[in-house]
Amino acid sequence: MSGSTTGRAAELAANLARVEERITRACVTAGRAREDVTLVVVTKTYPADDVRLLAGLGVRQVAENRDQEAAPKADACADLPLTWHFVGQLQTNKARSVVRYADFVHSVDRPRLVGALSSAAEREGRRVGCLLQVALDRETGAAGRRGGVAPDAVGELADEVAAAPGLWLAGVMTVAPLSGPYAGKPGAAFERLGEIATALRANHPAATMVSAGMSADLEEAVAAGATHVRIGSAVLGVRPGLR
């Protein structure tokens, strides 16, 4: 390792330790076992070298939100024992590329995308876990500003995923909404997602993943029952484009 690489590894290790402490503390507060919450590190805008350093520090779950960045990065890290999560809004024409590396897609929110992912997964001989992205800025109607399916349409879309070849229904995901009744209330939003997840499992018991919470609100997500937290800046630092 060069000096700069060693320094970066130490920085990442310290950040990971702080995040681990936050998750552990949140689990204790919520009366949950630490192993019930999976840390997914969001590596968007950071190089494959950082992914390698994270893997060396024990990280096994990584996420990206743009295919044009994720595809080459996943290819460059193909020798590492990683599970890749795609967490961004996804165009149907990117489905074929995404299913080549993504083990889970967290942003499934419409029937056309289900069809595109299913066809692509079949062609690639893969089985991809799908999470329904739930938009919590309204209970019904059009998608939210950050994408997602309205709560009243979750059941129907879930049935489509469950019936689609090459896909399996893994659970639900949300991003704390910017508008509507839950704006500025991530804890309440995540509680609502938990209710939706419980209802979903009545018909789809294997859909146990609840993906919620990021660097600013992971504690609220853990308290509300999240099984996966998506952490970027708290591990990797402020995004280069945001400095």
KEGU-678494 format. One record per residue: residue number from 1; x, y, z of N, C-alpha, C in turn. Coordinates in steps of 0.1 Angstrom, whole numbers. Atoms other than C-alpha are relative to their C-alpha. Layout:
N
k,n_x,n_y,n_z,ca_x,ca_y,ca_z,c_x,c_y,c_z
NUM,X,Y,Z,X,Y,Z,X,Y,Z
...
***
This chain:
243
k,n_x,n_y,n_z,ca_x,ca_y,ca_z,c_x,c_y,c_z
1,8,-12,0,0,0,0,9,12,0
2,-7,-13,0,12,35,-8,-5,8,13
3,4,-8,-11,11,62,19,-14,5,-1
4,13,-5,1,-20,77,5,-11,-10,2
5,9,11,-2,-37,43,3,-2,-4,14
6,1,4,-15,-28,35,39,-8,11,8
7,7,-11,-7,-41,69,50,-15,-1,-3
8,14,1,4,-74,64,31,-6,-13,7
9,5,11,-7,-78,29,46,-2,3,15
10,2,-4,-14,-73,43,81,-12,9,2
11,12,-9,0,-99,70,74,-13,-8,-1
12,12,8,1,-124,45,62,-3,-9,12
13,1,9,-12,-117,21,91,-6,8,12
14,5,-8,-11,-124,50,116,-14,3,-3
15,14,-3,3,-156,60,98,-9,-12,2
16,8,12,-2,-168,24,97,-2,-3,14
17,1,3,-15,-161,20,134,-11,9,6
18,10,-9,-5,-182,51,141,-14,-4,-4
19,13,4,4,-211,39,120,-4,-13,7
20,3,12,-7,-209,5,135,-5,3,15
21,4,-4,-14,-211,21,170,-14,6,0
22,14,-6,1,-242,41,159,-10,-11,-2
23,9,10,3,-259,10,145,-2,-9,13
24,1,8,-12,-251,-10,176,-8,6,11
25,7,-8,-10,-263,17,199,-15,1,-3
26,14,-1,4,-295,21,179,-7,-14,2
27,6,13,-2,-301,-17,181,-3,-2,15
28,2,2,-15,-297,-17,219,-12,8,4
29,11,-9,-4,-321,12,222,-13,-6,-5
30,12,6,6,-346,-6,200,-3,-14,5
31,2,14,-4,-342,-39,217,2,-11,-11
32,-2,10,12,-330,-56,185,14,-5,1
33,-13,6,1,-301,-79,179,8,7,-11
34,-8,-7,10,-272,-63,160,0,-7,-13
35,-1,8,12,-271,-91,135,-13,2,-9
36,13,-2,8,-307,-81,124,1,12,-9
37,-2,-11,9,-294,-50,107,12,-1,-8
38,-11,1,10,-272,-51,76,4,14,-5
39,-6,-13,5,-249,-22,67,3,-2,-15
40,-4,0,14,-249,-15,30,7,14,-3
41,-8,-12,2,-222,10,21,-2,5,-14
42,3,-6,13,-232,34,-7,13,6,-6
43,-14,-4,5,-200,39,-28,-1,9,-12
44,1,-8,12,-214,62,-55,9,12,1
45,-9,-11,3,-190,89,-68,14,-4,5
46,-13,4,-5,-161,70,-51,6,-11,-9
47,-7,9,9,-135,49,-70,0,-14,4
48,-1,14,-3,-132,12,-72,11,-3,10
49,-11,1,-10,-100,16,-51,-6,0,14
50,6,-1,-13,-122,26,-22,-9,-12,3
51,8,12,-2,-145,-4,-27,10,-11,4
52,-10,10,-4,-113,-26,-25,4,2,14
53,-4,-3,-14,-103,-9,7,-11,-4,10
54,12,4,-9,-138,-14,22,-1,-15,1
55,0,15,0,-137,-51,12,10,-5,10
56,-11,4,-9,-104,-54,30,-3,3,15
57,4,-3,-14,-121,-39,61,-12,-8,4
58,11,9,-3,-148,-65,60,-14,3,-5
59,12,-4,6,-175,-47,41,-4,-10,-11
60,4,10,10,-195,-72,20,-12,5,-9
61,12,-5,7,-226,-52,9,3,15,-5
62,-3,-13,5,-221,-22,-14,-11,4,-10
63,11,-5,8,-246,0,-33,5,11,-9
64,-2,-10,10,-246,22,-64,-13,5,-4
65,13,-5,4,-273,45,-78,0,4,-15
66,-1,-3,15,-261,51,-115,7,-11,-7
67,-6,11,7,-255,23,-139,13,3,-7
68,-12,-3,7,-229,41,-159,12,1,8
69,-12,0,-10,-207,44,-128,1,-14,6
70,0,13,-7,-218,11,-112,6,-12,-9
71,-4,12,9,-212,-13,-142,15,-1,-1
72,-14,2,1,-175,-6,-147,7,-2,14
73,-5,2,-14,-169,-4,-109,-2,-15,4
74,2,14,-4,-185,-38,-103,9,-9,-8
75,-9,8,8,-165,-52,-132,14,0,5
76,-13,-1,-6,-133,-39,-117,2,-7,13
77,0,7,-13,-142,-55,-84,-6,-14,0
78,7,13,2,-155,-88,-98,7,-11,8
79,-7,11,-7,-129,-108,-79,-2,1,15
80,2,-2,-14,-141,-95,-45,-13,-7,4
81,12,7,-5,-167,-113,-23,-11,10,4
82,9,-11,-3,-193,-85,-26,-14,-4,-5
83,14,0,4,-231,-83,-28,-3,14,-5
84,3,-13,6,-241,-54,-51,-15,3,1
85,13,-5,-1,-272,-34,-45,-2,13,-9
86,3,-12,8,-287,-9,-70,-11,7,6
87,10,-7,-9,-305,18,-51,-6,13,-7
88,4,-12,7,-311,46,-77,-13,-2,-9
89,11,2,9,-341,53,-99,6,-6,-13
90,-5,8,11,-338,30,-129,-9,1,-12
91,7,0,13,-347,34,-165,0,-14,-6
92,2,14,5,-360,3,-183,12,-4,-9
93,-11,3,9,-332,6,-209,13,-3,6
94,-12,4,-8,-306,1,-182,-1,-13,7
95,3,12,-7,-322,-31,-169,10,-11,-3
96,-9,11,4,-300,-54,-189,14,1,6
97,-13,-3,-6,-268,-38,-177,0,-3,15
98,1,0,-14,-279,-36,-141,-1,-15,5
99,2,14,-5,-289,-73,-138,13,-8,-1
100,-12,8,1,-254,-84,-148,9,1,13
101,-8,-1,-12,-239,-72,-115,-9,1,13
102,8,-2,-12,-268,-63,-91,-6,-12,5
103,7,11,-6,-279,-89,-67,-13,4,5
104,13,-6,-5,-306,-66,-54,-2,13,-7
105,4,-13,5,-325,-38,-70,-10,6,10
106,9,-6,-11,-341,-15,-43,-10,9,-6
107,8,-11,5,-359,8,-67,-11,-4,-10
108,10,5,9,-386,-13,-84,-13,7,3
109,11,-9,-4,-416,10,-87,-11,0,-11
110,10,-1,10,-436,2,-119,0,-13,-8
111,1,13,7,-448,-28,-140,10,-1,-12
112,-9,0,12,-427,-18,-171,14,-4,5
113,-14,3,-5,-395,-20,-150,1,-15,5
114,0,14,-3,-405,-54,-136,2,-9,-12
115,-1,8,13,-409,-67,-172,14,1,-5
116,-13,-2,6,-376,-52,-183,11,-8,8
117,-9,7,-8,-357,-66,-153,-2,-16,-1
118,3,14,2,-374,-100,-157,6,-6,-13
119,-6,4,13,-364,-103,-194,15,0,0
120,-14,-1,-1,-329,-92,-187,6,-11,9
121,-5,10,-9,-324,-115,-158,-1,-14,-6
122,1,13,7,-337,-145,-178,11,-1,-11
123,-10,0,11,-313,-136,-207,14,-3,6
124,-13,1,-7,-284,-134,-182,1,-12,8
125,-1,12,-9,-293,-166,-163,1,4,14
126,-1,-5,-14,-296,-146,-131,-13,0,7
127,12,-1,-9,-321,-144,-102,3,12,9
128,-3,-13,-6,-323,-108,-89,-11,3,11
129,9,-4,-10,-338,-98,-56,-6,14,-2
130,6,-13,3,-363,-69,-60,-7,5,13
131,7,-7,-10,-374,-44,-34,-9,11,-6
132,9,-10,5,-404,-22,-40,3,13,7
133,-2,-13,-5,-396,14,-36,-13,7,3
134,13,-5,-4,-425,29,-17,2,16,2
135,0,-15,-1,-432,67,-21,-10,3,11
136,8,-3,-12,-445,80,12,-5,15,0
137,5,-14,0,-453,116,0,-16,0,-2
138,15,1,1,-489,104,-7,-4,-15,1
139,4,14,-1,-509,72,0,-5,-6,-13
140,6,5,13,-523,70,-35,4,9,-11
141,-3,-8,11,-517,82,-70,14,-1,-6
142,-13,-1,8,-486,93,-89,12,-3,9
143,-13,2,-7,-450,85,-80,5,12,7
144,-5,-11,-8,-432,106,-55,12,7,-8
145,-11,-7,7,-404,131,-64,12,-8,-1
146,-12,8,0,-378,105,-57,-3,-14,-6
147,4,13,5,-396,77,-75,-8,-8,10
148,7,9,-10,-416,49,-59,-14,-2,-4
149,14,3,2,-449,33,-59,-8,4,12
150,9,-5,-11,-478,47,-38,-4,-12,9
151,3,12,-9,-486,25,-7,-12,-8,-5
152,12,8,4,-521,15,-21,3,-9,-12
153,-3,8,12,-504,0,-52,11,-11,3
154,-11,10,-3,-477,-21,-34,-4,-14,-2
155,4,14,0,-497,-53,-32,-1,-5,-15
156,1,4,14,-504,-54,-70,13,-2,-6
157,-14,0,6,-468,-46,-79,8,-12,6
158,-6,11,-7,-456,-72,-54,-3,-13,-7
159,4,12,7,-476,-99,-71,6,-1,-13
160,-7,1,13,-461,-90,-105,14,-4,2
161,-14,3,-2,-426,-92,-91,1,-15,3
162,-1,14,-5,-433,-126,-74,-3,-9,-11
163,4,9,11,-447,-140,-107,10,1,-11
164,-9,-2,12,-418,-127,-129,12,-9,0
165,-12,9,1,-392,-152,-141,13,8,2
166,-13,-7,-2,-357,-143,-130,1,10,11
167,0,-10,-11,-368,-121,-101,-6,-7,12
168,6,4,-12,-377,-127,-65,-3,12,9
169,5,-11,-8,-396,-104,-41,7,0,13
170,-9,0,-12,-371,-94,-14,-6,9,11
171,5,-9,-10,-390,-66,4,-3,13,-5
172,4,-13,3,-395,-29,5,11,10,3
173,-9,-11,-2,-375,3,4,-7,13,0
174,5,-14,2,-381,40,10,11,9,2
175,-8,-11,-3,-363,73,10,-8,10,8
176,8,-10,-8,-374,98,37,-6,11,-10
177,6,-9,10,-399,120,17,3,15,3
178,-2,-15,-1,-393,157,10,-13,8,1
179,13,-7,0,-430,165,8,-10,-9,6
180,11,8,-5,-463,153,21,0,-1,15
181,2,1,-14,-473,142,56,12,-4,8
182,-11,4,-8,-440,127,65,13,8,-3
183,-11,-9,3,-417,155,52,6,5,14
184,-7,-4,-12,-391,162,79,-3,-10,12
185,4,9,-10,-404,132,99,5,-14,-4
186,-4,13,5,-382,102,89,-4,-11,9
187,5,11,-9,-391,82,120,-14,-5,-3
188,14,3,3,-428,84,112,-1,-7,-14
189,-1,6,14,-420,76,75,4,-15,1
190,-6,14,-1,-400,45,84,-10,-9,8
191,11,7,-6,-428,34,108,-10,-4,-10
192,10,3,11,-452,36,79,5,-11,-9
193,-5,10,8,-429,16,58,0,-14,7
194,0,12,-7,-427,-10,85,-14,-7,0
195,13,5,1,-465,-13,85,-3,-6,-14
196,2,5,14,-465,-18,47,8,-13,-2
197,-8,12,1,-437,-44,50,-7,-12,7
198,8,10,-7,-458,-63,76,-11,-6,-8
199,11,4,9,-488,-63,53,4,-8,-12
200,-5,7,12,-467,-74,24,3,-15,3
201,-4,13,-4,-454,-104,43,-11,-10,2
202,12,9,-2,-489,-117,49,-2,-9,-13
203,2,7,12,-490,-127,12,13,-5,-6
204,-14,3,6,-452,-129,5,9,-1,12
205,-7,1,-13,-436,-142,37,16,0,-2
206,-14,0,2,-401,-144,21,5,15,-2
207,-4,-14,3,-401,-106,15,3,7,13
208,-3,-4,-13,-383,-98,47,9,12,1
209,-9,-11,-1,-360,-70,37,-8,14,1
210,5,-14,-2,-368,-34,49,12,9,-1
211,-11,-8,3,-344,-10,33,-3,15,3
212,3,-14,-4,-345,24,51,11,6,8
213,-10,-7,-8,-323,50,66,13,2,-7
214,-12,-4,5,-292,68,55,9,6,11
215,-9,-5,-10,-263,86,72,-7,9,11
216,6,-10,-10,-285,113,88,-11,-6,9
217,12,5,-8,-314,90,100,0,-15,2
218,-1,15,-2,-301,55,105,-7,-4,13
219,6,4,-13,-312,55,141,-15,-1,0
220,14,0,2,-348,63,132,-4,-13,-7
221,3,12,9,-347,35,106,1,-13,9
222,-2,12,-9,-333,9,131,-12,-1,10
223,11,0,-10,-360,19,157,-13,-5,-7
224,13,3,7,-387,14,130,1,-14,-6
225,0,14,5,-375,-21,121,8,-3,-13
226,-8,2,12,-352,-16,91,10,-11,1
227,-9,12,0,-332,-47,82,13,4,-8
228,-12,-4,8,-308,-28,58,0,15,1
229,-2,-14,0,-294,7,62,10,4,-11
230,-9,-4,12,-278,25,32,8,12,4
231,-8,-10,-5,-249,45,44,11,4,-9
232,-10,-5,9,-227,67,22,10,9,6
233,-9,-10,-5,-212,99,35,6,-3,14
234,-5,3,-14,-208,87,71,12,-10,-1
235,-11,9,2,-184,60,58,11,6,-9
236,-10,-5,10,-168,76,27,4,14,1
237,-3,-15,0,-169,113,35,-10,7,-9
238,9,-9,8,-187,142,18,3,-3,-14
239,-1,3,15,-193,134,-19,9,11,-6
240,-9,-9,7,-166,150,-41,-8,12,-7
241,8,-10,7,-193,169,-60,-7,9,9
242,7,-8,-9,-207,184,-29,8,9,9
243,-9,-8,-8,-177,200,-14,-2,15,-2
***
